[in-house]
């Protein structure tokens, strides 16, 4: 269904509005595709495991213990995922604050990806709470102090989701042809932008600060007093690397939604993002070198952990850093795409090492996730992709906004 038909449905009043929503629930593409056939059984199995977990407790499907109360649902879906969702605040800052308008064609993709990531990773966080309803203690207070870093992280998380909703809400209004609502929502977007950028930076730093409390538990190769800053820098190049990967896929799968102007904008956008990634990765690597020397961490290089650390840093930080640099210099989009994938692997390794693999290394019994935990983690990602696709097929995320909405931006 094209945009004109959608707006026609939204213009109707009374009972016809239900026809519009029912029509939007219908598939817009082929149902029996390879992606759907492979991913749907995994999603259904994951949902079944989630129901079983809430019926019979964490011990029924996980290997979590009192000594290791968090596992792959927090480490992968939250700690790793939040770093890769950082592209939203970076691009919002670039387009709305620095007025770099050439990045506008990918802004909605980045914001939508960030919004869905935070929503679904919040759900993954709740999955691993022994008493899920206690998450409301952050809001109602109870006996918890406001100086707790978890209190700060939780509030940053909730408020940033609200900001992302406000930033994306004009696209929803355009989908519904709600012109008055669109005018109001577009007017308050700037407030959400400023507030959201601040919250996201604080939130990314807060997660790093959380691991600073685990001195003696995180291996020295991954622990340092600059973790809050390093987590923020990671979210810059990690978030932009994911934006590059997502936009590349979107512009291939949904090419029919793009006009010629947007198609031509892709290469200059990717070249610009490659330069930012190269610079931020250099800052990150330089900090690692200084910390490595200052803390005399070379004593660990002869150990297995030392080799594991080098495997993370050289192929997945240093190599993609130079690939981004040469991709920027030579305007080589293929090189930039490969660098983005390697960077995402590096983010995955670093955050998993910090929060799980190199955490509690002296514990008598190490935590190893069950197959059920892995299936649920993959299911959360797959459901996010399905929802992302549903929205892109219906709302003006890749396609241009209707003419009546352009004056409001």
N, C-alpha and C positions, 0 to 999 in steps of 0.2 A: 504494500500500500504506500502510495506517495504522500508527501506532506500535505498537499492540497486536500486530498480525501480525508486525512486525519482531522484537519481543521474544520472541514465541513461537518464532521460528526460532533466536534466539540462545540460548534455554533448552535446545535440544536438544544432545546430546552426540555424541561420536564423529564418524562420517561425515556426520551431518546438519548439522554446522557448515559443511561445504563447500557444502551446499545453500543455507544461509543466505547465504553470500558470493556464490554464483552467482546467487541470486535478486536480490541487491542490485545486481548488475551490469546487470540488465535495465532498460530505460528505464521511468521512472515517469510520463512524459508523452508526448504525441504526438511522433513522430519527425520527420515532414515539416512542420515549422513554418518560417515565413519566416526566423527567426533562424538555425535550423540549416542551412537550404539556402544562405544567404548566407555564413555564417561557416565551415562545414566545409571548403569548397574552399580558403579562405584559409589555414586551419590546416594542411591537408595540403601546400599549396605551401610554407608557411613551414618545415615540418618537412623537406621535401625540400631546401630551400636550406641548412638547418642541417647536414644530412648532407653536402651538397656542400662546405660551408665546412670541415668537419673533414677531408674527404678531400683537398681541394686547397688549403687555406690561406685566410687572410683576403683576400689579393689577388684571389681568384677571384670574390668576391661583394661586396667593399667598396671604397670609395675611400680607405681609411686609408693613411697614409704614416708614415715615421719622424718627420716634423715634426708630424704630427697623428695620434698613435697611438690616440686614442679618438674615437668618433663617436656616432651616434644610439643605439646599444645601451646605452652608459653614460649618455649625456646624458638620454635620454627614459626608458628602462626603469629606470634606477638612480637618477640624481640627482633627476629629477622624481617618479618613483614612490615613493621613500622618503619624500618630504615628504608625499605624499597618504596614506601608510600610517600617519601619526602619530596618527590618531584612536584607534588601539588603546590606546596608553599613556596618552593623555589621559583616555579613558573609564574605563580600569582605575584610574587615580589618583582619579577623581571618585567611583567606586562603592566601591572597596575602602579607600581612605585617607580621603577626605572623607565617606564613607558617605551619598552622595547616591543613595539607592535608587531614585529615580524613573527613573534612567537604566538600570536593570537590563534592561528589555525589549530594548534595542539593544546590550547589552554583548557578547553572543556574536557578533552580526553584525560588530561592529567588530574583535573579536579574530580571528575567522576571516578577515576581509578583510586584516588586517595580517599574519597568518601566511602566507597564500597570496602576498601581495605580496612579502614578503621572500624566500620560497622561489623564486618565479619570477624575481624581479629578480636574485637571486644567480646563477641560471642564465644570465640575459642578460649578467651581468658576465663569466662564464666564456667566453661566446661571443666576446668581443672581446679575449681574451688570446691573444697570439701563441703562447705555450706554456701551454696550459690546465692541465697537470699541475703547473706551478710554483705554483699557488694553494695547494698543500699546504705550501709553504715557510713560510707563516704559522704553521702548526701545528708542524712539525718543526724550525723555526729556521733551519738552514743558516747562511749568512753575514749574514742580515738582523738589524739591530739592533732592540731592543725600543722604542727611542725614536722610531722612524719613525711618522709619523701614519697611514700606510697600515696598519701593523701594528695600531695601536689601533683603527682603523675596522673592519678585518677581524675582529678578536676581538669587538668590540662587536656586529658583524653576526651572527656565528655564535652567540654566547651569547644574544643577544636572540631569535633564531629558536627556540632551545631553550626559553627562557622562555615564548614564545608557544605552543609545543607543549604545555608543561605546563599553561598557563592554559586551553587548549582541550580538554585530554585528558579531563576529566570528562564532556564531551559525547560523546566517543567511547565512554567506558565505559557511559554511559546507552544509547547505540545498541546496544551489545553485551550489555546487561543484566549487565555485569560488576560486581556489587555490591561485592565486596571490593576490587577494583581502584579502583572509584569512591571508596570511603571513603578509601583511601590517597592517591589523586591529589587529592581535594578538600582533604585535610589539608595537603598541601605547596603548595597554590596560593598561599597568602599569601607564602611565601618567594619563589616565582617572580614574584609581583606586585611586591614591593619591589625585587628584583634587576632585573626587567625594566624598570621605570620608570627606574631609574638608568642602565641600559645604553642605553635608547632616547634619553634626553636627551643622553648622551655621544656616541652615534652620530650623531645629528642635528647636534650641534655639531662633531663631527669632520669631517663632510663640508664644512662651512663652513670649518673650519681647513685642510682640504686645498687649497681654492682661495685661501686667504691666501698659500700658497707660490707662487702664480702671478702675483705682482705684476709688472706690465709686460706681461702677456699678456691678462688680463681688462681690458676697457675701464673707465676710471675711474668711469663712471656706475654700474657694477655691482660695483666692487671697493671694499672698505673694511675697516678693521681690526676691525670688529664683526660680521663675517660669521658666525662661530660662533653668536653670540647671535641674530642675525637668522634664521639657518636653523632654530633651535629654535622661535622665535616663528612662523615660517612653517609649521612642522609642526603647530602647534596649530590655527590657523584653516584651514589646507589639509586636515589630516586630518579635522577635524570637518565641513568642507564636503563631503568625499567621503562621510563617514558619512551625512550628510543625504541626499545623492543616492542612495546605495546602499539606505538604509532605505526611502526613498520608493518605489523600484522594487520592492524585496522585498515591501513591504506591499501593493503592488498585484498583483504576480504570484503571491504565495503567501498571499493574504488568507485562504484557507480554513484555514490552519494557526494563525491567530491567534484567541485568545478575545476576548471583549468587553472585558476589562480592558486587554489590550494595545492594542486598537484605540483606546480612549479615552485611552491614555497618550501617543499619538503627538504630538498638538498641544502639550501642556505640555513634552514633551521637546524638540521643535524650537524652541520659544520660548526655552527655557533655553540651548540650543546657540547660537542666534542672538545672545544677549547675550554669551556667551563669545567668539564670533567677532568681534563688533563691538569688544569691548575689546582683544583681542589684535591686531586689524588696526589699531586706532588707535595702539597701542604701536609696531607695525611702521612705520606711516606717519610717526609723529612722529620716530622714529629716522632715517628717510630724509630728512626735512626738515632735521634738525640736521646730519646728515652732508653733505647737499647744500650747505648754507650754509658749513659749516666748511671743506670741501674746495674751495669756490669753483667748484662744478661748473656754475654758470649759464653759464660760457663755452662749454659744449657745446650749449646750447639752440638755437642757430641752425644746428646741423648736423643731418644726417640721423639720427645716433645720438641726439641730443637729442629729436627728435620721436618716435623709436622708444621712448625711455625714458618720455616723457609718455604715449604710447599704452598702455604697460604699467601705469603708475601710476594714471592718472585713471579710465579706464573699468573697470579690473579690480582696483583696490585701493580708491580713494576712493569710487566709486559703490557697489560691493557693501557697503562698510563702513557707509554710511548706510542702505542697504537692510536690512542686518541689524539696525541700530539701530531703524529704523521698524517692521520686522517684529516685533522684540521688544516694542516699545511698543504696537503695534496688534494683536499676536497674529495677524499675517497670514501664514499658512503659505505661500501662493503666492509672496509677496514673498521669503520666506526661501529657498524653493527656487530662485528665479531668482538670488538673491544667491549661493547655493552654487555654481551653474554658472559665474557670472562669476568667482568666486573661484578655481575650479579652472583656468579659462583663464589667470588672472593668475599662478598658481603655475607653470603650464606655461611661460608666456612668460619669467618671471624665471629659472627654473632652466635653461631652454634658452639664454637669453641669457648667463648666467653660464658655462655649461659648453661652449657650442658656438657660438652665433651671434655673440656679442661677445667670443669667445675667439680669440686669435691673429689679431687683425684686420689686422696688418701683414704677415702671411704672403704671399709672392708668389703662391702658389696656395692658394685657400681650399678647405676640405673641403666637399663637398656629398654627402649620402648617396645611394647608388644605390637604385633601386626595390626591389632585393632586400633591402637593409637595412631599408627601411620595411616591407616585407611581413613580415619576421621580427619586427620590433618590434610590429606589430599582432597577429601570431599569438600572441606571448607573452601579450598582454593577453587575447585571445580564449580561449586555453586556460585561463587563470586564471578567467575567467568560467564556462566549462564545468565546471571542477572545483568552483567555488563553488556552482553550481546543483546539481551531483550531491550535494554534502554537505548542502545545505539541504533537499533533497527526502527525505533519509534520516535525518539526525540532528536532535536537538532543539536547533536553532539559533533558529528563530522560535517554534516550538511550545513549550509549557511542558515542564519536565522531568517524568518519571514521579514518582508520589507517594513511592516508596521513596527517591528521590534528594534530595528537598527538605530533609530534615533535615541533610544533609551540607554544605549551603552556608552 
